[in-house]
Amino acid sequence: MAEGRRFWVAVTMLAVLAGVAWSTMERGSIRIGVLVVLAGFALRITLAQVARVPERAVDNKEVQEQ
């Protein structure tokens, strides 16, 4: 699966999990904690995806030069 597609699948699944947590859990610190953890995972995935962008640009440039 392409990296871009994997990113969107991961972010979508985290959004679904957040929606399920929001709708099924009672108000309180536990629900907020779960949402914070899921947001942390989303941030980590997004930062990893952004960090890969320069690598792919360098790889594409090397391929074009050959």
N, C-alpha and C positions, 0 to 999 in steps of 0.2 A: 504494500500500500504506500502511496506517495506520502512524503513527510507532511505536506500541507494538509492532506486529507486526514492524516492521523491526528494532527493538531485540532482540526475542527471536530472530529469525532470525540476526542478527549474533552474538549471544552463543552460540547453539547451534553455529554454524559454527566459532567459535573453540574451543569445547569439543571438537568433532569433530577439529579440527586438533591440539589438544593431545593428545587420545587417540591419534591416529595417530603423532605425534611420540614419545610415550611408548612406544608398542608397537614402533616400527620402528627407533628409534635406540638405539645402545649407550649404556650408562651413561657418564657423563662430563660435562665442562664444556660441551660443545656442546649436549647435550640440555637441560641446565639453562638455558643461554642462550636456546635456542629457547622454552622454557616461560616464561621471564621476559619475553621480547618479547611472546608471546601474552597473557600476563597483563597487560602494560602496555596492549595494545590493548583488552582487556576493561575495564580500569579507565577508560580514556579514553572508551569508548563509554558506560559506566555513568554517569560524571560528566556527560557531555553530555546524557544522558537526564534525569538529576536536575535539571540546570540548566534544562531546557525545561519542567518541571512548573509553576513559578510563572508562566511566560509563558502557558501554556494556561489556567491559573486566571484570569488577568487577562482574557484574550480571552473566556472563557466568561462572566465577570461583565459585561463590556461588552455582549455580545450579549443577556444577560438584561435589562439596564437599558433597552435600546432597545425 
